[in-house]
Amino acid sequence: MKINVLGTEYSIIEANESNDATLIGKDGYCDTSIKACVIDEMSDTSPSAKKNLPEYKKSVTRHEIIHAFLFESGLDVCSWANNEEMVDWLAIQFPKMQKAFEQANCL
């Protein structure tokens, strides 16, 4: 899948640890050098896996896309934009923010 991030085309790629070693210990990452957000397939069905993997996967995808937007905005060096907690907050809260914006008819 391709998306437009501030005029730059990024690929959204699903992979797993066996075909992408960078995913080892991660659920996703944004590689700005190749303009790609790589998301773990999340096919784990073990008892320790998250119970709602589809929703969690959406959150991870949002998280990595936010990294892409921040990078393309020039906020990749010495910035709050590298704070994973802030990026996670945006990724988790964005659907709620979108709903509020839609309710306020301000999109």
C-alpha positions as a Markdown table, in Angstrom:
| # | Residue | x | y | z |
|---|---|---|---|---|
| 1 | Met | 0.0 | 0.0 | 0.0 |
| 2 | Lys | 1.2 | 3.5 | -0.7 |
| 3 | Ile | 0.2 | 6.7 | 1.2 |
| 4 | Asn | 1.0 | 10.4 | 0.7 |
| 5 | Val | 2.9 | 11.9 | 3.6 |
| 6 | Leu | 3.2 | 15.7 | 3.0 |
| 7 | Gly | 3.9 | 15.1 | -0.7 |
| 8 | Thr | 6.2 | 12.1 | -0.3 |
| 9 | Glu | 5.1 | 8.6 | -1.1 |
| 10 | Tyr | 5.6 | 6.1 | 1.7 |
| 11 | Ser | 5.0 | 2.3 | 1.5 |
| 12 | Ile | 3.1 | 0.5 | 4.2 |
| 13 | Ile | 4.7 | -2.9 | 4.4 |
| 14 | Glu | 3.6 | -5.9 | 6.4 |
| 15 | Ala | 6.4 | -8.3 | 7.4 |
| 16 | Asn | 7.5 | -10.6 | 10.2 |
| 17 | Glu | 10.7 | -11.2 | 12.1 |
| 18 | Ser | 11.7 | -14.1 | 9.8 |
| 19 | Asn | 11.7 | -12.0 | 6.7 |
| 20 | Asp | 12.7 | -8.6 | 8.3 |
| 21 | Ala | 15.2 | -8.9 | 11.1 |
| 22 | Thr | 14.6 | -5.2 | 12.0 |
| 23 | Leu | 11.3 | -6.3 | 13.4 |
| 24 | Ile | 12.9 | -8.5 | 16.1 |
| 25 | Gly | 11.6 | -7.2 | 19.4 |
| 26 | Lys | 9.5 | -4.5 | 17.6 |
| 27 | Asp | 5.9 | -4.2 | 16.3 |
| 28 | Gly | 6.9 | -1.8 | 13.6 |
| 29 | Tyr | 9.3 | 0.8 | 12.5 |
| 30 | Cys | 9.6 | 3.8 | 10.1 |
| 31 | Asp | 12.5 | 3.7 | 7.7 |
| 32 | Thr | 12.7 | 7.2 | 6.3 |
| 33 | Ser | 15.7 | 6.3 | 4.1 |
| 34 | Ile | 13.5 | 4.2 | 1.9 |
| 35 | Lys | 10.2 | 5.9 | 2.8 |
| 36 | Ala | 8.5 | 2.9 | 4.3 |
| 37 | Cys | 6.5 | 2.1 | 7.4 |
| 38 | Val | 7.0 | -1.6 | 8.2 |
| 39 | Ile | 4.4 | -3.2 | 10.4 |
| 40 | Asp | 4.6 | -6.7 | 12.0 |
| 41 | Glu | 2.0 | -9.1 | 10.5 |
| 42 | Met | 0.9 | -9.8 | 14.0 |
| 43 | Ser | -0.2 | -13.4 | 13.3 |
| 44 | Asp | 0.8 | -14.5 | 16.8 |
| 45 | Thr | -1.9 | -16.6 | 18.3 |
| 46 | Ser | -0.1 | -17.6 | 21.5 |
| 47 | Pro | -1.8 | -17.0 | 24.8 |
| 48 | Ser | 0.6 | -14.1 | 25.6 |
| 49 | Ala | -0.5 | -12.2 | 22.4 |
| 50 | Lys | -2.7 | -9.2 | 22.6 |
| 51 | Lys | -6.4 | -10.3 | 22.4 |
| 52 | Asn | -7.4 | -7.7 | 19.8 |
| 53 | Leu | -4.5 | -7.8 | 17.4 |
| 54 | Pro | -6.4 | -6.0 | 14.5 |
| 55 | Glu | -7.0 | -2.9 | 16.6 |
| 56 | Tyr | -3.5 | -3.0 | 18.1 |
| 57 | Lys | -2.1 | -3.3 | 14.5 |
| 58 | Lys | -4.0 | -0.2 | 13.5 |
| 59 | Ser | -2.5 | 1.7 | 16.4 |
| 60 | Val | 1.0 | 0.5 | 15.5 |
| 61 | Thr | 0.4 | 1.6 | 11.8 |
| 62 | Arg | -0.8 | 5.0 | 13.0 |
| 63 | His | 2.3 | 5.3 | 15.2 |
| 64 | Glu | 4.7 | 4.6 | 12.3 |
| 65 | Ile | 2.8 | 6.9 | 10.0 |
| 66 | Ile | 3.1 | 9.7 | 12.6 |
| 67 | His | 6.9 | 9.1 | 12.6 |
| 68 | Ala | 6.8 | 9.6 | 8.8 |
| 69 | Phe | 4.8 | 12.8 | 9.1 |
| 70 | Leu | 7.2 | 14.2 | 11.8 |
| 71 | Phe | 10.2 | 13.3 | 9.7 |
| 72 | Glu | 8.8 | 14.9 | 6.5 |
| 73 | Ser | 8.0 | 18.0 | 8.6 |
| 74 | Gly | 11.7 | 18.4 | 9.5 |
| 75 | Leu | 11.2 | 17.4 | 13.1 |
| 76 | Asp | 13.5 | 14.4 | 13.1 |
| 77 | Val | 16.6 | 15.9 | 14.9 |
| 78 | Cys | 16.8 | 17.2 | 18.4 |
| 79 | Ser | 13.0 | 17.5 | 18.8 |
| 80 | Trp | 10.1 | 16.3 | 20.9 |
| 81 | Ala | 9.2 | 14.3 | 17.8 |
| 82 | Asn | 11.6 | 11.6 | 18.7 |
| 83 | Asn | 9.9 | 11.0 | 22.0 |
| 84 | Glu | 8.2 | 7.6 | 21.6 |
| 85 | Glu | 5.7 | 8.5 | 24.4 |
| 86 | Met | 4.4 | 11.5 | 22.4 |
| 87 | Val | 4.2 | 9.6 | 19.1 |
| 88 | Asp | 2.3 | 6.8 | 20.9 |
| 89 | Trp | 0.0 | 9.3 | 22.5 |
| 90 | Leu | -0.8 | 10.8 | 19.1 |
| 91 | Ala | -1.4 | 7.3 | 17.6 |
| 92 | Ile | -3.7 | 6.2 | 20.4 |
| 93 | Gln | -5.6 | 9.5 | 20.7 |
| 94 | Phe | -6.0 | 10.3 | 17.0 |
| 95 | Pro | -9.2 | 8.4 | 16.5 |
| 96 | Lys | -10.8 | 10.2 | 19.4 |
| 97 | Met | -9.5 | 13.5 | 18.1 |
| 98 | Gln | -10.9 | 12.7 | 14.7 |
| 99 | Lys | -14.3 | 12.0 | 16.1 |
| 100 | Ala | -14.3 | 15.2 | 18.0 |
| 101 | Phe | -13.3 | 17.2 | 15.0 |
| 102 | Glu | -16.0 | 15.5 | 12.9 |
| 103 | Gln | -18.6 | 16.3 | 15.6 |
| 104 | Ala | -17.4 | 20.0 | 15.6 |
| 105 | Asn | -17.5 | 20.0 | 11.8 |
| 106 | Cys | -14.0 | 21.5 | 11.7 |
| 107 | Leu | -12.2 | 19.1 | 9.3 |
